[in-house]
Structures are given as C-alpha cells and as structure tokens.
Amino acid sequence: MKIIETGDGSHSLLNESLSETYHSVHGAVQESVYVFIKNGLLDFIQKNKPKEISVLEIGFGTGLNALLALKESVEQKTKIYYTSIEASPIGEEIYSQLNYAKHIIRADADRLFKQLHSSPWNLPISVAENFVLKKIQSKIQEIVLPPSAFDIVFFDAFAPAKQPEMWELPVLTKVVLSLKPKGEFVTYCAQGQLKRNLKSLGLIVETLPGPPGKREMVRALK
Ligand SMILES: C[S@@+](CC[C@H](N)C(=O)[O-])C[C@H]1O[C@@H](n2cnc3c(N)ncnc32)[C@H](O)[C@@H]1O
C-alpha cells in the first residue's frame, strides 16, 4: 500500500497488488465530496428532510467518506447512523499519515478522523453528538444485511475492471434489498453493465455528470 497525492493535494492510497487507487487521481476529497456528499447525502436531505439518516458504505478504506459525512451531520444538524463494511482495514501506520483533516475545515477534524479509525469494529460507536459509526470487518459477500434498513448506499468498491464481482448481481442484490423505499444508491462508476444491473433490480437509474476528470457517475433511486 502506497500513499499518493492526488490533483487537489489530498492523499489517496495505491493498492500495488491490484494497481488501483482508492480515489480519483484528479482529487480524492473533490471526488468524494461531489459523488457521495453532494449527489448522495445532501441530495437525500434536500428531497426528504429527514431527522436522521442511515448510510451504508461499501469499502471504509481511508475513512474519507465517513469523515465527510460526520462533518455534514454537524452542519445539517441531522443524526447519521453510518455503517461501513471493510474487508481489509488499513493500519495506523497508514491512516495517521493521511492529510484529510487539513482539507476539512474543522478544528477537531484530525481528532475525529483518528477516532473513526481507532473505534472498535462490529459495534455501534457514538463518535460525535450526531454521528454513530458501525464498522463491520468482513467481505460484503459474507455478511447478512438487514432488509430495507438504509436510506443511502455509498457504493465505493474498487473499479469493475479490478474487482468485477463487487459490481455483479449477487452483491448488488444484497445491497439493494437493504435500501429503504426512496433510498439512494450512489457511486463514482457509470459503467453500462452496472446501470443495467441496477435497472433489473427495479431502481430508477440517473446518469449524472462526473467529478472533475470523470465523465459520468450514477445515482439510482429505489
Ligand atoms: C475504492 S476503495 C475505498 C474507498 C473508501 N470509501 C475511501 O474513501 O477510502 C475500496 C475499498 O473496498 C474494500 N474492499 C475490497 N473488497 C471488499 C469486499 N469484498 N467487501 C468489503 N470491502 C471490500 C477495499 O479494501 C477498499 O478499502
């Protein structure tokens, strides 16, 4: 695993055995804010005005999406229950070097980022007043997800070319069944086969402009 700097100055990781980065090389923070926060979390809040939201993330990875969601839980005054599944957690020697706190304008971002990583696995932990984190250490293929439990899915697996099984019907069916009606599935990927798979599961698929450096992304509504 190698730490790299992306186009907006924020870090990402390069998984050298897959030859795959955890985020867009054009900007990790920029991509995560655009795809998962603006077009996922904030879109859902704007449409549904919920008092609380349950988010499911596939791939906790660097914890960047969790940190960005935590920031929104404060700014939007909305309680977030954030469940994140990760097969291969990164160690402290890696996460302690990541520069996300510098990119998130909050005095306590560094402390909160470390807390997201150091909090125990497989238990709901209140990391901040409005943010409950449950990290599950497992492959998505090996767990049972509760039905109709989540408002939003942040689908942040490695790309289909590197990890095709994550984008095929067995995993997608499990994830879509765990979404509530009106729930939203967001991902950086806009592959045709993914869109066909999501449509076959009954979702309404929207193709949106992508973040800088990428043509398109997908948001799908249940
Ligand atoms: C694109 S990266 C993740 C990004 C993460 N959301 C972030 O912001 O850093 C994909 C993540 O999925 C994890 N992963 C790979 N296979 C998985 C599986 N079968 N189940 C759950 N997580 C998996 C990887 O270890 C990696 O952390």
The ligand as a Tripos MOL2 file, in Angstrom:
@<TRIPOS>MOLECULE
LIG
   27    29     1     0     0
SMALL
NO_CHARGES

@<TRIPOS>ATOM
      1 C1        -12.1760    2.3050   -3.6080 C.3       1 LIG1
      2 S1        -11.5700    1.7110   -2.0680 S.3       1 LIG1
      3 C2        -12.4160    2.5780   -0.8390 C.3       1 LIG1
      4 C3        -12.6560    3.6930   -0.5380 C.3       1 LIG1
      5 C4        -13.1210    4.2970    0.7420 C.3       1 LIG1
      6 N1        -14.5260    4.5580    0.7060 N.3       1 LIG1
      7 C5        -12.2640    5.5040    0.9390 C.2       1 LIG1
      8 O1        -12.7840    6.6200    0.8580 O.co2     1 LIG1
      9 O2        -11.0830    5.3300    1.1570 O.co2     1 LIG1
     10 C6        -12.4040    0.1320   -1.9340 C.3       1 LIG1
     11 C7        -12.4040   -0.4880   -0.5590 C.3       1 LIG1
     12 O3        -13.1920   -1.6760   -0.5830 O.3       1 LIG1
     13 C8        -12.5430   -2.6500    0.2220 C.3       1 LIG1
     14 N2        -12.9970   -3.9780   -0.2360 N.ar      1 LIG1
     15 C9        -12.4830   -4.7320   -1.2260 C.ar      1 LIG1
     16 N3        -13.1730   -5.8710   -1.3720 N.ar      1 LIG1
     17 C10       -14.1660   -5.8390   -0.4580 C.ar      1 LIG1
     18 C11       -15.2070   -6.7510   -0.1090 C.ar      1 LIG1
     19 N4        -15.3600   -7.9070   -0.7470 N.pl3     1 LIG1
     20 N5        -16.0530   -6.3990    0.8910 N.ar      1 LIG1
     21 C12       -15.8870   -5.2180    1.5550 C.ar      1 LIG1
     22 N6        -14.9070   -4.3280    1.2670 N.ar      1 LIG1
     23 C13       -14.0630   -4.6170    0.2810 C.ar      1 LIG1
     24 C14       -11.0790   -2.3820   -0.0320 C.3       1 LIG1
     25 O4        -10.2520   -2.9600    0.9750 O.3       1 LIG1
     26 C15       -11.0330   -0.8690   -0.0720 C.3       1 LIG1
     27 O5        -10.8380   -0.3420    1.2040 O.3       1 LIG1
@<TRIPOS>BOND
     1     1     2 1
     2     2     3 1
     3     2    10 1
     4     3     4 1
     5     4     5 1
     6     5     6 1
     7     5     7 1
     8     7     8 2
     9     7     9 1
    10    10    11 1
    11    11    12 1
    12    11    26 1
    13    12    13 1
    14    13    14 1
    15    13    24 1
    16    14    15 ar
    17    14    23 ar
    18    15    16 ar
    19    16    17 ar
    20    17    18 ar
    21    17    23 ar
    22    18    19 1
    23    18    20 ar
    24    20    21 ar
    25    21    22 ar
    26    22    23 ar
    27    24    25 1
    28    24    26 1
    29    26    27 1
@<TRIPOS>SUBSTRUCTURE
     1 LIG1         1 GROUP 0 **** ****
